[in-house]
Amino acid sequence: MKNNFAFLSFCLFLSIPFLTNAQDFQRLFQAEDFTKENLFTSNIEGPCFDAAGNLYVVNFQKDGTIGLVKPDGSVSLFLTLPEGSIANSIKFDSKGNMYLADFAKHNVLKVNMKNKKVGVYAHSDAFNQPNDFCINKKDQLFVSDPNWKESTGKLWRIDKGGKPVLLTDDMGTTNGITLSPDEKTLYVNESVQRKIWKFTVDEKGNISNKTLFAEFPDFGFDGMKCDREGNLYATRYGKGVIAVLDSAGKMIREVQLKGKRCSNLVFGGLNGKLVFVTLQDRKGMEIFRNDIPGMGF
């Protein structure tokens, strides 16, 4: 990513107002508008950069679409999904293919970025509704699969070729999910139970050692990401903050947002220190500058 000219150009454009210097230091952790309000639906989610630095976000103007967000915060339609499909999360594999968690039709979709052809990558009759996922260097997807009605959830691994592997069905309402920078720890939150769990991940992608990482007395969770040093950034849905926790689960800070229903986030910018946040109540995105680059930068 760092050597891609298009990516660097995109990120440099975005980073100009957010450069780290003495005069600008006070703007760390200060949320600002990135897009206009009401460009997306109330299901705005899944912000994700491809290797060329293009930013994609689900549900632009209407559910069942993917929007392409430009450096100035304007948005254009990239793709309309097959009838009935609504995506909630986006990830890219090492070959540049796009994967979508299609919660409405209970599938994981795969998009060929060259011809925009959409197909079903993974399906299981045991899926509740694939909600969020992360991907490792082996192109294995780890998928949260909540049952909102029953306040339960599952975790899946999708191996190459689209084979679903059930990792556990002994969870609360699974939602946000992310790997640590070394890919040896998997973090998963439960929205209704307000808990974040961590698992040990082995070389094959199996999980073990379920351990309570953090628990909160109020408000829910949604998407999560890690920075380069292994700190965890969790959206506190309803509270309108990004909770930043160290690798021991200790709170470092809360970044206050303008909106309240923050649904997900992604790191970007020239040095990976910009954080782009989707807000479902504002139906748009906010941005803040962080002190540590995101994982992968």
MARGU-675250 format. One record per residue (C-alpha): residue number from 1; residue in three letters; x negated, y negated, z. Coordinates in nm, 3 decimals, decimal comma. Layout:
MARGU-675250
[atom NUM 'ALA' [X Y Z]]
...
end
This chain:
MARGU-675250
[atom 1 'MET' [0,000 0,000 0,000]]
[atom 2 'LYS' [-0,273 -0,246 0,091]]
[atom 3 'ASN' [-0,434 -0,222 -0,252]]
[atom 4 'ASN' [-0,118 -0,275 -0,451]]
[atom 5 'PHE' [-0,128 -0,621 -0,609]]
[atom 6 'ALA' [0,250 -0,654 -0,632]]
[atom 7 'PHE' [0,290 -0,562 -0,268]]
[atom 8 'LEU' [0,026 -0,810 -0,157]]
[atom 9 'SER' [0,175 -1,087 -0,368]]
[atom 10 'PHE' [0,520 -1,024 -0,226]]
[atom 11 'CYS' [0,393 -1,016 0,130]]
[atom 12 'LEU' [0,173 -1,323 0,088]]
[atom 13 'PHE' [0,475 -1,521 -0,030]]
[atom 14 'LEU' [0,669 -1,410 0,276]]
[atom 15 'SER' [0,384 -1,467 0,519]]
[atom 16 'ILE' [0,299 -1,830 0,438]]
[atom 17 'PRO' [0,530 -1,981 0,708]]
[atom 18 'PHE' [0,425 -1,712 0,956]]
[atom 19 'LEU' [0,044 -1,726 0,942]]
[atom 20 'THR' [-0,126 -1,671 1,274]]
[atom 21 'ASN' [-0,302 -1,988 1,385]]
[atom 22 'ALA' [-0,311 -2,211 1,691]]
[atom 23 'GLN' [-0,047 -2,453 1,562]]
[atom 24 'ASP' [0,195 -2,175 1,473]]
[atom 25 'PHE' [0,139 -1,952 1,775]]
[atom 26 'GLN' [0,459 -2,058 1,949]]
[atom 27 'ARG' [0,662 -1,910 1,665]]
[atom 28 'LEU' [0,576 -1,556 1,765]]
[atom 29 'PHE' [0,891 -1,356 1,847]]
[atom 30 'GLN' [1,120 -1,641 1,733]]
[atom 31 'ALA' [1,403 -1,511 1,513]]
[atom 32 'GLU' [1,495 -1,709 1,203]]
[atom 33 'ASP' [1,742 -1,650 0,921]]
[atom 34 'PHE' [1,603 -1,453 0,629]]
[atom 35 'THR' [1,913 -1,401 0,414]]
[atom 36 'LYS' [2,238 -1,592 0,418]]
[atom 37 'GLU' [2,527 -1,455 0,619]]
[atom 38 'ASN' [2,802 -1,240 0,463]]
[atom 39 'LEU' [2,595 -1,108 0,171]]
[atom 40 'PHE' [2,638 -0,752 0,298]]
[atom 41 'THR' [2,921 -0,558 0,459]]
[atom 42 'SER' [2,949 -0,486 0,830]]
[atom 43 'ASN' [2,764 -0,160 0,753]]
[atom 44 'ILE' [2,437 -0,338 0,666]]
[atom 45 'GLU' [2,156 -0,101 0,767]]
[atom 46 'GLY' [1,847 0,085 0,658]]
[atom 47 'PRO' [1,594 -0,184 0,556]]
[atom 48 'CYS' [1,297 -0,019 0,386]]
[atom 49 'PHE' [1,003 -0,124 0,168]]
[atom 50 'ASP' [0,877 0,085 -0,122]]
[atom 51 'ALA' [0,505 0,114 -0,201]]
[atom 52 'ALA' [0,522 -0,189 -0,432]]
[atom 53 'GLY' [0,661 -0,413 -0,157]]
[atom 54 'ASN' [1,024 -0,421 -0,272]]
[atom 55 'LEU' [1,274 -0,442 0,014]]
[atom 56 'TYR' [1,595 -0,238 -0,009]]
[atom 57 'VAL' [1,897 -0,261 0,223]]
[atom 58 'VAL' [2,224 -0,067 0,213]]
[atom 59 'ASN' [2,577 -0,196 0,152]]
[atom 60 'PHE' [2,530 -0,518 -0,041]]
[atom 61 'GLN' [2,866 -0,694 -0,104]]
[atom 62 'LYS' [3,056 -0,366 -0,068]]
[atom 63 'ASP' [2,999 -0,027 0,093]]
[atom 64 'GLY' [2,833 0,233 -0,127]]
[atom 65 'THR' [2,569 0,005 -0,275]]
[atom 66 'ILE' [2,197 -0,064 -0,234]]
[atom 67 'GLY' [2,072 -0,422 -0,242]]
[atom 68 'LEU' [1,729 -0,543 -0,352]]
[atom 69 'VAL' [1,617 -0,829 -0,127]]
[atom 70 'LYS' [1,385 -1,085 -0,284]]
[atom 71 'PRO' [1,109 -1,281 -0,104]]
[atom 72 'ASP' [1,329 -1,590 -0,079]]
[atom 73 'GLY' [1,605 -1,394 0,094]]
[atom 74 'SER' [1,834 -1,374 -0,208]]
[atom 75 'VAL' [1,980 -1,034 -0,290]]
[atom 76 'SER' [2,074 -0,854 -0,610]]
[atom 77 'LEU' [2,252 -0,526 -0,672]]
[atom 78 'PHE' [2,006 -0,242 -0,725]]
[atom 79 'LEU' [2,234 0,060 -0,728]]
[atom 80 'THR' [2,594 0,172 -0,681]]
[atom 81 'LEU' [2,628 0,518 -0,530]]
[atom 82 'PRO' [2,868 0,788 -0,651]]
[atom 83 'GLU' [3,230 0,737 -0,546]]
[atom 84 'GLY' [3,282 0,802 -0,176]]
[atom 85 'SER' [2,916 0,791 -0,073]]
[atom 86 'ILE' [2,800 0,530 0,180]]
[atom 87 'ALA' [2,435 0,514 0,283]]
[atom 88 'ASN' [2,309 0,429 0,629]]
[atom 89 'SER' [1,933 0,476 0,601]]
[atom 90 'ILE' [1,662 0,456 0,333]]
[atom 91 'LYS' [1,322 0,623 0,315]]
[atom 92 'PHE' [1,065 0,679 0,039]]
[atom 93 'ASP' [0,844 0,985 -0,007]]
[atom 94 'SER' [0,482 0,989 -0,121]]
[atom 95 'LYS' [0,591 1,008 -0,487]]
[atom 96 'GLY' [0,817 0,704 -0,463]]
[atom 97 'ASN' [1,153 0,882 -0,455]]
[atom 98 'MET' [1,424 0,715 -0,248]]
[atom 99 'TYR' [1,622 0,914 0,010]]
[atom 100 'LEU' [1,953 0,801 0,155]]
[atom 101 'ALA' [2,146 0,921 0,459]]
[atom 102 'ASP' [2,499 0,944 0,316]]
[atom 103 'PHE' [2,711 0,955 0,629]]
[atom 104 'ALA' [3,043 0,935 0,445]]
[atom 105 'LYS' [2,993 1,251 0,238]]
[atom 106 'HIS' [2,763 1,426 0,487]]
[atom 107 'ASN' [2,464 1,451 0,253]]
[atom 108 'VAL' [2,106 1,340 0,214]]
[atom 109 'LEU' [2,082 1,185 -0,133]]
[atom 110 'LYS' [1,774 1,152 -0,355]]
[atom 111 'VAL' [1,730 0,868 -0,605]]
[atom 112 'ASN' [1,497 0,888 -0,904]]
[atom 113 'MET' [1,363 0,532 -0,909]]
[atom 114 'LYS' [1,276 0,547 -1,280]]
[atom 115 'ASN' [1,628 0,614 -1,408]]
[atom 116 'LYS' [1,831 0,547 -1,088]]
[atom 117 'LYS' [1,985 0,893 -1,107]]
[atom 118 'VAL' [2,139 0,994 -0,774]]
[atom 119 'GLY' [2,167 1,356 -0,664]]
[atom 120 'VAL' [2,230 1,558 -0,348]]
[atom 121 'TYR' [1,895 1,646 -0,194]]
[atom 122 'ALA' [2,023 1,824 0,117]]
[atom 123 'HIS' [2,360 1,943 0,243]]
[atom 124 'SER' [2,477 2,169 0,521]]
[atom 125 'ASP' [2,829 2,251 0,632]]
[atom 126 'ALA' [2,688 2,210 0,984]]
[atom 127 'PHE' [2,605 1,841 0,930]]
[atom 128 'ASN' [2,814 1,598 1,132]]
[atom 129 'GLN' [2,712 1,288 0,938]]
[atom 130 'PRO' [2,343 1,219 0,863]]
[atom 131 'ASN' [2,284 0,878 1,014]]
[atom 132 'ASP' [1,919 0,774 1,029]]
[atom 133 'PHE' [1,590 0,933 0,940]]
[atom 134 'CYS' [1,213 0,901 0,929]]
[atom 135 'ILE' [0,959 1,074 0,707]]
[atom 136 'ASN' [0,608 1,209 0,771]]
[atom 137 'LYS' [0,303 1,236 0,547]]
[atom 138 'LYS' [0,413 1,584 0,439]]
[atom 139 'ASP' [0,741 1,437 0,308]]
[atom 140 'GLN' [0,946 1,610 0,575]]
[atom 141 'LEU' [1,252 1,412 0,681]]
[atom 142 'PHE' [1,367 1,404 1,044]]
[atom 143 'VAL' [1,739 1,328 1,058]]
[atom 144 'SER' [1,968 1,213 1,339]]
[atom 145 'ASP' [2,317 1,360 1,307]]
[atom 146 'PRO' [2,574 1,220 1,553]]
[atom 147 'ASN' [2,927 1,335 1,626]]
[atom 148 'TRP' [3,074 1,007 1,746]]
[atom 149 'LYS' [3,411 1,155 1,838]]
[atom 150 'GLU' [3,260 1,414 2,072]]
[atom 151 'SER' [2,964 1,197 2,187]]
[atom 152 'THR' [2,723 1,473 2,084]]
[atom 153 'GLY' [2,456 1,503 1,823]]
[atom 154 'LYS' [2,200 1,714 1,639]]
[atom 155 'LEU' [1,852 1,672 1,498]]
[atom 156 'TRP' [1,749 1,816 1,164]]
[atom 157 'ARG' [1,432 1,848 0,962]]
[atom 158 'ILE' [1,466 1,848 0,586]]
[atom 159 'ASP' [1,175 2,032 0,428]]
[atom 160 'LYS' [1,049 1,979 0,075]]
[atom 161 'GLY' [1,307 2,093 -0,177]]
[atom 162 'GLY' [1,593 1,986 0,047]]
[atom 163 'LYS' [1,606 2,275 0,294]]
[atom 164 'PRO' [1,782 2,172 0,620]]
[atom 165 'VAL' [1,632 2,311 0,942]]
[atom 166 'LEU' [1,826 2,258 1,264]]
[atom 167 'LEU' [1,583 2,140 1,533]]
[atom 168 'THR' [1,835 2,103 1,817]]
[atom 169 'ASP' [2,208 2,061 1,869]]
[atom 170 'ASP' [2,172 1,981 2,238]]
[atom 171 'MET' [2,186 1,602 2,217]]
[atom 172 'GLY' [2,411 1,308 2,292]]
[atom 173 'THR' [2,512 1,062 2,020]]
[atom 174 'THR' [2,190 1,067 1,819]]
[atom 175 'ASN' [2,117 0,750 1,625]]
[atom 176 'GLY' [1,781 0,573 1,581]]
[atom 177 'ILE' [1,483 0,796 1,506]]
[atom 178 'THR' [1,114 0,733 1,436]]
[atom 179 'LEU' [0,772 0,894 1,453]]
[atom 180 'SER' [0,466 0,769 1,639]]
[atom 181 'PRO' [0,170 0,653 1,427]]
[atom 182 'ASP' [-0,010 0,987 1,467]]
[atom 183 'GLU' [0,317 1,172 1,388]]
[atom 184 'LYS' [0,278 1,384 1,702]]
[atom 185 'THR' [0,574 1,228 1,884]]
[atom 186 'LEU' [0,933 1,193 1,766]]
[atom 187 'TYR' [1,152 0,931 1,931]]
[atom 188 'VAL' [1,531 0,962 1,918]]
[atom 189 'ASN' [1,791 0,747 2,089]]
[atom 190 'GLU' [2,146 0,825 2,196]]
[atom 191 'SER' [2,378 0,528 2,147]]
[atom 192 'VAL' [2,661 0,624 2,381]]
[atom 193 'GLN' [2,436 0,767 2,655]]
[atom 194 'ARG' [2,190 0,472 2,623]]
[atom 195 'LYS' [1,888 0,700 2,642]]
[atom 196 'ILE' [1,570 0,732 2,436]]
[atom 197 'TRP' [1,409 1,076 2,421]]
[atom 198 'LYS' [1,069 1,182 2,295]]
[atom 199 'PHE' [0,960 1,518 2,156]]
[atom 200 'THR' [0,624 1,671 2,076]]
[atom 201 'VAL' [0,590 1,749 1,704]]
[atom 202 'ASP' [0,363 2,032 1,589]]
[atom 203 'GLU' [0,185 2,079 1,255]]
[atom 204 'LYS' [0,488 2,252 1,101]]
[atom 205 'GLY' [0,730 1,980 1,206]]
[atom 206 'ASN' [0,888 2,173 1,492]]
[atom 207 'ILE' [0,977 1,982 1,810]]
[atom 208 'SER' [0,937 2,070 2,178]]
[atom 209 'ASN' [0,893 1,915 2,523]]
[atom 210 'LYS' [1,205 1,701 2,526]]
[atom 211 'THR' [1,133 1,418 2,772]]
[atom 212 'LEU' [1,336 1,115 2,876]]
[atom 213 'PHE' [1,141 0,811 2,753]]
[atom 214 'ALA' [1,369 0,526 2,858]]
[atom 215 'GLU' [1,725 0,464 2,980]]
[atom 216 'PHE' [1,933 0,146 2,992]]
[atom 217 'PRO' [2,243 0,062 3,198]]
[atom 218 'ASP' [2,423 -0,133 2,927]]
[atom 219 'PHE' [2,461 -0,183 2,551]]
[atom 220 'GLY' [2,388 0,073 2,283]]
[atom 221 'PHE' [2,103 0,155 2,049]]
[atom 222 'ASP' [2,060 0,171 1,675]]
[atom 223 'GLY' [1,748 0,185 1,455]]
[atom 224 'MET' [1,391 0,206 1,590]]
[atom 225 'LYS' [1,036 0,167 1,456]]
[atom 226 'CYS' [0,681 0,185 1,596]]
[atom 227 'ASP' [0,399 -0,061 1,556]]
[atom 228 'ARG' [0,041 0,035 1,472]]
[atom 229 'GLU' [-0,054 0,069 1,840]]
[atom 230 'GLY' [0,234 0,304 1,917]]
[atom 231 'ASN' [0,474 0,061 2,085]]
[atom 232 'LEU' [0,842 0,132 2,019]]
[atom 233 'TYR' [1,086 -0,133 1,888]]
[atom 234 'ALA' [1,451 -0,046 1,953]]
[atom 235 'THR' [1,756 -0,244 1,841]]
[atom 236 'ARG' [1,991 -0,310 2,133]]
[atom 237 'TYR' [2,326 -0,311 1,954]]
[atom 238 'GLY' [2,566 -0,558 2,113]]
[atom 239 'LYS' [2,299 -0,735 2,315]]
[atom 240 'GLY' [2,126 -0,885 2,014]]
[atom 241 'VAL' [1,769 -0,812 2,112]]
[atom 242 'ILE' [1,481 -0,595 1,999]]
[atom 243 'ALA' [1,346 -0,410 2,303]]
[atom 244 'VAL' [0,971 -0,349 2,281]]
[atom 245 'LEU' [0,840 -0,062 2,494]]
[atom 246 'ASP' [0,488 0,071 2,531]]
[atom 247 'SER' [0,400 0,438 2,482]]
[atom 248 'ALA' [0,478 0,506 2,849]]
[atom 249 'GLY' [0,830 0,365 2,815]]
[atom 250 'LYS' [0,756 0,040 3,001]]
[atom 251 'MET' [0,931 -0,271 2,871]]
[atom 252 'ILE' [0,689 -0,520 2,715]]
[atom 253 'ARG' [0,942 -0,780 2,603]]
[atom 254 'GLU' [1,279 -0,841 2,445]]
[atom 255 'VAL' [1,296 -1,044 2,124]]
[atom 256 'GLN' [1,617 -1,248 2,120]]
[atom 257 'LEU' [1,805 -1,254 1,790]]
[atom 258 'LYS' [2,077 -1,491 1,671]]
[atom 259 'GLY' [2,325 -1,213 1,600]]
[atom 260 'LYS' [2,436 -0,946 1,847]]
[atom 261 'ARG' [2,495 -0,632 1,642]]
[atom 262 'CYS' [2,141 -0,553 1,529]]
[atom 263 'SER' [2,144 -0,226 1,339]]
[atom 264 'ASN' [1,786 -0,165 1,222]]
[atom 265 'LEU' [1,446 -0,317 1,151]]
[atom 266 'VAL' [1,138 -0,277 0,935]]
[atom 267 'PHE' [0,785 -0,419 0,943]]
[atom 268 'GLY' [0,640 -0,603 0,642]]
[atom 269 'GLY' [0,444 -0,910 0,537]]
[atom 270 'LEU' [0,082 -0,951 0,438]]
[atom 271 'ASN' [-0,053 -0,807 0,763]]
[atom 272 'GLY' [0,254 -0,607 0,857]]
[atom 273 'LYS' [0,343 -0,851 1,134]]
[atom 274 'LEU' [0,680 -0,967 1,003]]
[atom 275 'VAL' [0,986 -0,786 1,136]]
[atom 276 'PHE' [1,302 -0,785 0,923]]
[atom 277 'VAL' [1,623 -0,710 1,115]]
[atom 278 'THR' [1,970 -0,622 0,982]]
[atom 279 'LEU' [2,267 -0,774 1,172]]
[atom 280 'GLN' [2,613 -0,624 1,125]]
[atom 281 'ASP' [2,804 -0,913 1,283]]
[atom 282 'ARG' [2,626 -1,167 1,061]]
[atom 283 'LYS' [2,625 -0,934 0,758]]
[atom 284 'GLY' [2,275 -1,047 0,679]]
[atom 285 'MET' [1,914 -1,040 0,796]]
[atom 286 'GLU' [1,691 -1,224 1,040]]
[atom 287 'ILE' [1,311 -1,226 1,060]]
[atom 288 'PHE' [1,051 -1,283 1,330]]
[atom 289 'ARG' [0,674 -1,275 1,349]]
[atom 290 'ASN' [0,515 -1,012 1,572]]
[atom 291 'ASP' [0,170 -0,998 1,731]]
[atom 292 'ILE' [0,095 -0,639 1,622]]
[atom 293 'PRO' [0,130 -0,492 1,271]]
[atom 294 'GLY' [0,380 -0,219 1,204]]
[atom 295 'MET' [0,290 0,145 1,176]]
[atom 296 'GLY' [0,117 0,216 0,845]]
[atom 297 'PHE' [-0,054 -0,124 0,809]]
end
